[in-house]
Amino acid sequence: TVTFKPHAPTQNSVAVLMAYMNKPIVQIS
């Protein structure tokens, strides 16, 4: 489970967030 913490993001959450923003929703779903 990946938990996003805006006040204290981890390296993992940042990588997942960037990948999510760089890829279309269709590919992630």
Steps between C-alpha positions, in 0.01 A plus 500: 500500500636840402412788729545854370609753763507855357672632812767228494518307172727198482730415210262219402187716500676768295608247237149353481343843479734610221440178309125548545516854363725397209276213386141502372235378742412223253842336532491509880147359533 
